[in-house]
């Protein structure tokens, strides 16, 4: 098998390299593509140096079986045909194709089979916040249909890219030195602050990030569930957190939900409040699972359950999920 990474120099691209090596992904050859800025750089993979090729229009993807693409929506749209023309499966991490009817939007633990029907050769990776939430929701959906979800996210700086992480670090250093912090990647200073604004605002007052969680959840889960989100950027380096309120058709006990989470692939339960055990981004960064805790009955809704979940959005929220999609296709004989 021959695989490719497009956008290898970015935070997600670098995570692809690590995850493919860690999981011993069965590719015989790995090809790296990047912009003019990164072309010519070398990265190590399985003990060998691989030079980054310039991403350009043409037939460079001929013979490549699967391409992991994380170079931004504009690049994905521009190069879709070049990547898929000769049969390469494009697993795209941008928002470019997520809501297209002929592009499956896939979280393998929830709707892996959707990846088998990709008429354009494109499979979309969902938004990072959506991914971790639907993994947890699917465990509950198996007990009772979910009617409504309210969610507040606490999203790390790395969700805005490597430069945003660097800006948060720089702001902290500047403030501790008594200097005016540099603000470039965020709407406001993020250090020692929270910003209730991710992506652009729409006419209904929700941001695009918040609406993604509504529409993507429905598509992934094949559900009429209504999702209302408030997405907040917090001064954390890595791993997103979410506080989730779920209303189901029939009442569920916290014990039932706890057991469902424990039995579900890809979820780790950390829920011993008396011992101060609950998921926190400081300790979840660099891990693969969706971590859940604070599981309890919603005292404002007789059919409500609320919980807290944390996941590394560069791994499960991006690169890992894409690699798991490819692994699912391999298991189903669609990639060899």
C-alpha positions as CSV (number, residue, x, y, z in Angstrom):
1,X,0.0,0.0,0.0
2,X,1.1,3.5,-0.8
3,X,-0.1,6.4,1.4
4,X,0.3,10.1,1.4
5,X,0.1,13.1,3.8
6,X,-0.9,16.4,2.4
7,X,0.0,19.3,4.7
8,X,2.6,17.3,6.6
9,X,4.3,20.4,8.1
10,X,1.2,21.5,10.1
11,X,0.2,20.3,13.6
12,X,-2.2,17.7,12.2
13,X,0.2,16.6,9.5
14,X,2.9,16.0,12.1
15,X,0.4,14.0,14.2
16,X,-0.3,11.9,11.1
17,X,3.4,11.0,11.0
18,X,3.4,9.9,14.6
19,X,0.2,8.0,14.5
20,X,1.0,6.1,11.3
21,X,4.3,5.0,13.0
22,X,2.7,4.2,16.4
23,X,0.0,2.1,14.9
24,X,2.2,0.4,12.4
25,X,-0.1,1.4,9.6
26,X,0.4,-1.1,6.8
27,X,1.8,1.2,4.0
28,X,4.9,0.2,2.1
29,X,5.6,3.7,1.0
30,X,4.7,7.1,2.4
31,X,4.7,10.2,0.2
32,X,4.7,13.7,1.8
33,X,3.2,16.8,0.1
34,X,3.3,20.4,1.2
35,X,3.3,24.0,0.1
36,X,6.1,25.9,-1.5
37,X,7.1,26.9,2.1
38,X,7.6,23.4,3.2
39,X,8.6,21.6,0.0
40,X,12.1,20.2,0.3
41,X,12.0,19.7,4.0
42,X,12.7,16.2,5.3
43,X,10.8,14.3,7.9
44,X,11.7,10.9,9.4
45,X,9.3,8.0,9.2
46,X,10.2,4.5,10.3
47,X,13.9,5.4,10.4
48,X,14.0,6.9,6.9
49,X,14.1,10.5,5.8
50,X,11.3,11.5,3.4
51,X,11.5,14.8,1.4
52,X,8.4,16.9,1.1
53,X,7.2,17.2,-2.4
54,X,5.4,20.4,-3.7
55,X,1.7,19.9,-4.0
56,X,0.8,20.7,-7.6
57,X,-1.7,19.9,-10.2
58,X,-1.0,16.8,-12.2
59,X,-0.7,13.1,-11.7
60,X,1.5,12.9,-8.6
61,X,-1.2,10.9,-6.8
62,X,-1.2,8.1,-9.4
63,X,-0.5,4.8,-7.6
64,X,-1.3,6.3,-4.1
65,X,-4.0,4.3,-2.3
66,X,-5.0,6.7,0.4
67,X,-4.2,10.4,1.1
68,X,-4.6,12.0,4.5
69,X,-5.3,15.7,3.7
70,X,-5.0,18.5,6.3
71,X,-4.0,21.6,4.3
72,X,-7.2,23.8,4.7
73,X,-10.5,23.8,2.9
74,X,-9.3,25.9,0.0
75,X,-6.5,23.5,-0.8
76,X,-8.8,20.5,-0.4
77,X,-11.3,21.9,-2.9
78,X,-8.6,23.0,-5.4
79,X,-6.8,19.6,-5.4
80,X,-9.7,17.2,-4.9
81,X,-9.7,16.0,-8.5
82,X,-5.9,15.7,-8.7
83,X,-5.9,13.6,-5.6
84,X,-8.8,11.3,-6.5
85,X,-8.5,11.1,-10.3
86,X,-6.6,7.8,-10.3
87,X,-8.5,6.1,-7.5
88,X,-6.8,7.5,-4.4
89,X,-9.2,7.7,-1.4
90,X,-9.0,11.2,0.0
91,X,-9.6,11.4,3.8
92,X,-10.0,15.1,4.3
93,X,-9.7,16.9,7.6
94,X,-11.1,20.3,6.5
95,X,-14.7,21.5,6.5
96,X,-14.8,21.7,2.7
97,X,-16.9,18.6,2.0
98,X,-18.5,17.6,5.3
99,X,-22.0,18.4,4.4
100,X,-21.9,17.3,0.8
101,X,-24.5,14.6,0.2
102,X,-22.1,12.5,-1.8
103,X,-19.3,12.7,0.8
104,X,-19.6,10.5,3.9
105,X,-18.8,12.1,7.3
106,X,-17.3,9.4,9.4
107,X,-16.4,8.6,13.0
108,X,-15.6,4.8,12.9
109,X,-17.0,4.0,16.3
110,X,-20.3,5.5,15.3
111,X,-20.9,5.1,11.5
112,X,-17.9,3.4,10.0
113,X,-20.0,1.7,7.3
114,X,-20.7,5.1,5.8
115,X,-17.1,5.1,4.6
116,X,-17.8,2.3,2.2
117,X,-20.1,4.6,0.1
118,X,-17.8,7.4,-1.1
119,X,-18.7,8.0,-4.8
120,X,-16.3,10.9,-5.2
121,X,-13.5,9.1,-3.5
122,X,-13.6,11.6,-0.7
123,X,-14.3,10.8,3.0
124,X,-14.7,13.8,5.4
125,X,-13.3,13.9,8.9
126,X,-15.8,15.8,11.2
127,X,-15.1,18.8,13.3
128,X,-12.9,17.9,16.3
129,X,-15.6,18.9,18.9
130,X,-18.2,16.9,17.1
131,X,-16.1,13.8,16.9
132,X,-15.5,13.5,20.7
133,X,-19.2,14.3,21.4
134,X,-20.7,11.8,19.0
135,X,-18.5,9.0,20.3
136,X,-20.1,9.6,23.8
137,X,-23.6,10.2,22.4
138,X,-23.6,6.9,20.5
139,X,-23.1,4.9,23.7
140,X,-26.2,6.6,25.1
141,X,-28.2,6.3,21.8
142,X,-27.9,2.6,22.1
143,X,-29.9,2.8,25.3
144,X,-32.5,5.3,24.2
145,X,-32.9,7.7,21.3
146,X,-31.5,11.1,22.0
147,X,-33.9,14.0,21.3
148,X,-31.9,17.0,22.4
149,X,-28.3,18.0,23.3
150,X,-27.0,21.1,24.8
151,X,-23.2,21.4,24.9
152,X,-20.7,24.0,26.0
153,X,-17.2,23.4,24.7
154,X,-13.9,24.5,26.3
155,X,-11.6,24.4,23.3
156,X,-7.8,24.4,23.5
157,X,-5.6,26.9,21.6
158,X,-4.2,24.1,19.4
159,X,-7.7,23.8,17.7
160,X,-6.6,27.0,15.9
161,X,-3.3,25.5,14.8
162,X,0.4,25.5,15.7
163,X,0.7,29.2,15.4
164,X,-2.1,29.7,17.8
165,X,-0.4,27.5,20.4
166,X,2.7,29.6,20.0
167,X,0.8,32.8,20.4
168,X,-0.7,31.5,23.7
169,X,2.8,30.7,25.0
170,X,4.1,34.0,23.8
171,X,1.2,35.9,25.5
172,X,1.8,34.2,28.8
173,X,5.6,35.1,28.7
174,X,4.8,38.7,27.7
175,X,2.3,39.2,30.5
176,X,4.6,37.7,33.1
177,X,7.3,40.1,31.9
178,X,4.9,43.0,32.2
179,X,4.7,43.5,28.4
180,X,1.6,44.1,26.3
181,X,0.5,40.7,24.8
182,X,0.6,40.1,21.1
183,X,-2.9,39.3,19.7
184,X,-3.1,37.9,16.2
185,X,-4.6,34.5,15.9
186,X,-7.5,35.1,18.3
187,X,-10.2,37.8,18.5
188,X,-8.8,38.8,21.9
189,X,-6.0,38.0,24.3
190,X,-6.4,34.3,25.2
191,X,-3.9,34.1,28.1
192,X,-5.7,34.3,31.5
193,X,-9.0,34.7,29.6
194,X,-11.7,32.8,27.8
195,X,-13.2,33.8,24.5
196,X,-16.9,32.8,23.7
197,X,-16.2,33.0,20.0
198,X,-14.9,30.3,17.6
199,X,-15.2,30.8,13.9
200,X,-17.5,33.5,12.4
201,X,-20.9,34.6,13.6
202,X,-24.0,33.8,11.5
203,X,-27.3,35.6,11.2
204,X,-28.9,33.6,13.9
205,X,-26.2,34.5,16.5
206,X,-24.5,31.1,16.5
207,X,-21.0,30.7,15.1
208,X,-20.2,28.4,12.3
209,X,-18.3,26.2,14.8
210,X,-21.5,25.9,16.9
211,X,-23.7,25.1,13.8
212,X,-21.2,22.4,12.7
213,X,-21.9,20.5,15.9
214,X,-25.6,20.6,15.2
215,X,-25.5,19.6,11.5
216,X,-22.6,17.2,11.6
217,X,-24.0,15.3,14.6
218,X,-27.2,14.7,12.7
219,X,-25.4,13.5,9.6
220,X,-23.0,11.2,11.5
221,X,-25.7,9.6,13.7
222,X,-28.4,9.5,11.0
223,X,-30.6,11.2,13.6
224,X,-33.1,14.0,14.1
225,X,-31.3,15.0,17.3
226,X,-31.3,18.8,17.9
227,X,-27.9,20.1,19.1
228,X,-27.4,23.6,20.6
229,X,-23.8,24.5,21.3
230,X,-21.8,27.4,22.8
231,X,-18.1,27.1,21.8
232,X,-15.5,28.7,23.9
233,X,-11.7,29.1,23.4
234,X,-9.8,28.6,26.7
235,X,-6.1,29.1,27.5
236,X,-5.2,25.4,27.3
237,X,-2.6,24.1,25.0
238,X,-4.1,20.8,23.9
239,X,-7.3,18.7,24.3
240,X,-10.8,20.0,24.1
241,X,-13.3,19.6,27.0
242,X,-17.1,19.6,26.8
243,X,-20.0,19.8,29.2
244,X,-22.9,17.9,27.7
245,X,-26.6,17.8,28.6
246,X,-28.6,15.0,26.9
247,X,-32.4,14.5,26.8
248,X,-33.5,11.0,25.8
249,X,-36.9,9.5,24.9
250,X,-37.0,7.4,28.0
251,X,-35.3,8.1,31.4
252,X,-31.9,6.6,32.0
253,X,-30.0,6.3,35.2
254,X,-26.4,7.4,35.6
255,X,-25.5,3.8,36.4
256,X,-26.9,2.7,33.0
257,X,-25.0,5.4,31.2
258,X,-21.8,4.7,33.1
259,X,-22.0,1.0,32.1
260,X,-22.7,2.0,28.5
261,X,-19.7,4.2,28.4
262,X,-17.5,1.5,30.0
263,X,-18.6,-1.0,27.3
264,X,-18.2,1.4,24.3
265,X,-15.1,1.2,22.1
266,X,-13.0,4.3,22.3
267,X,-14.3,5.6,25.6
268,X,-12.5,5.7,29.0
269,X,-14.5,6.5,32.1
270,X,-12.9,8.6,34.8
271,X,-15.7,9.2,37.3
272,X,-15.0,9.0,41.0
273,X,-16.0,12.5,42.2
274,X,-15.3,11.6,45.9
275,X,-11.6,11.0,45.0
276,X,-11.5,14.0,42.6
277,X,-11.2,11.7,39.6
278,X,-12.5,13.2,36.4
279,X,-11.0,14.0,32.9
280,X,-8.9,17.0,32.5
281,X,-7.1,18.2,29.4
282,X,-3.7,18.5,31.2
283,X,-3.6,14.7,31.5
284,X,-5.6,13.7,28.4
285,X,-3.3,15.4,25.9
286,X,-1.5,12.9,23.8
287,X,-4.0,10.1,24.3
288,X,-6.4,8.4,21.9
289,X,-9.7,7.8,23.7
290,X,-12.6,10.1,24.6
291,X,-12.6,10.4,28.4
292,X,-15.9,10.9,30.2
293,X,-16.8,11.7,33.8
294,X,-19.1,13.7,36.1
295,X,-22.0,11.4,34.9
296,X,-25.2,12.4,36.7
297,X,-28.9,12.9,36.3
298,X,-30.0,16.3,35.1
299,X,-32.0,17.7,37.9
300,X,-33.7,20.1,35.5
301,X,-35.0,17.4,33.1
302,X,-36.5,14.0,34.2
303,X,-35.2,12.5,30.9
304,X,-31.9,14.2,31.2
305,X,-28.3,13.0,31.7
306,X,-25.3,15.3,31.9
307,X,-21.6,14.4,31.6
308,X,-18.2,15.9,31.0
309,X,-15.9,14.7,28.2
310,X,-12.3,15.5,27.2
311,X,-10.3,14.3,24.2
312,X,-7.1,15.3,22.4
313,X,-8.5,17.1,19.4
314,X,-5.3,16.8,17.3
315,X,-5.4,13.0,17.8
316,X,-9.0,11.7,18.1
317,X,-10.4,15.0,16.9
318,X,-8.3,15.0,13.7
319,X,-5.4,12.7,12.7
320,X,-6.3,9.6,14.7
321,X,-9.9,9.6,13.5
322,X,-8.7,9.8,9.9
323,X,-6.3,6.9,10.3
324,X,-9.0,4.9,12.0
325,X,-11.2,5.5,8.9
326,X,-8.4,4.1,6.7
327,X,-8.0,1.1,9.1
328,X,-11.7,0.5,8.8
329,X,-11.5,0.4,5.0
330,X,-8.5,-2.0,5.3
331,X,-10.6,-4.3,7.5
332,X,-13.4,-4.2,5.0
333,X,-11.1,-5.0,2.1
334,X,-11.5,-1.6,0.5
335,X,-7.8,-0.7,0.9
336,X,-5.0,-3.2,0.3
